[in-house]
Amino acid sequence: MAVFTVLYPARDGAKFDLDYYEATHIPLVKDAFTATGLEHVQVLKGLAAPGGGPAPYIAMVNLTFRDAEALAASLGGPRAAEVMADVANFTDIQPIAQISEAR
């Protein structure tokens, strides 16, 4: 399995609409990428850092794909631009992304 993780770093004055993200963006992601191999979506809301400080990330998401080819087909597919264009509707944060292999 291949996992595409997107992290949204916390910063003062950052815009992040978690309600929009969960109600609109994530369903769009599922609709756009399920046909090309998306199998599971896990959204995580940052609560705190170890020791009780503020969370370093407002939110993060793990998108699990059947394999690396399915991930590539989704991110390079015809609906990827639509998904990326929607990001401005919920955040002004420059996300951090990573591709991983589930072991």
C-alpha positions, -999 to +999 in steps of 0.1 A: +000+000+000+011+036-007+001+064+016+000+101+007+002+122+038-006+159+038+002+180+069-010+215+075+015+233+098+000+255+125+010+292+124-003+324+138-031+339+116-034+308+095-068+301+078-080+265+081-117+257+079-119+222+093-157+220+088-153+227+050-124+203+049-144+174+063-177+182+047-166+193+012-129+187+004-126+151+017-157+139-001-143+156-033-110+137-027-129+104-023-150+110-054-120+120-075-096+092-064-116+061-055-119+050-091-081+051-095-073+032-063-079+053-032-089+028-004-090+047+028-089+083+042-079+092+077-083+128+089-065+139+121-071+171+139-040+184+159-048+188+196-014+192+213+023+185+212+038+160+236+042+178+269+011+198+264+022+226+241+003+237+210-001+212+182+025+217+155-001+208+128-037+220+126-046+189+107-033+161+086-047+134+063-035+100+053-048+088+019-041+051+015-039+037-021-039+002-033-002+007-045+022+033-058+007+030-093-027+038-080-014+068-061+004+081-092-027+075-113-048+096-088-023+125-083-016+126-121-051+119-131-078+141-147-094+152-114-062+161-095-063+197-107-099+200-094-089+186-060-059+210-058-079+240-068-103+234-039-075+238-013-078+276-015-114+272-003-103+260+032-068+271+039-040+296+031-014+272+046+013+257+024+009+220+032+037+195+036+032+163+017+049+129+018+045+096+000+051+065+022+048+028+019+026+010+045+046-018+061 
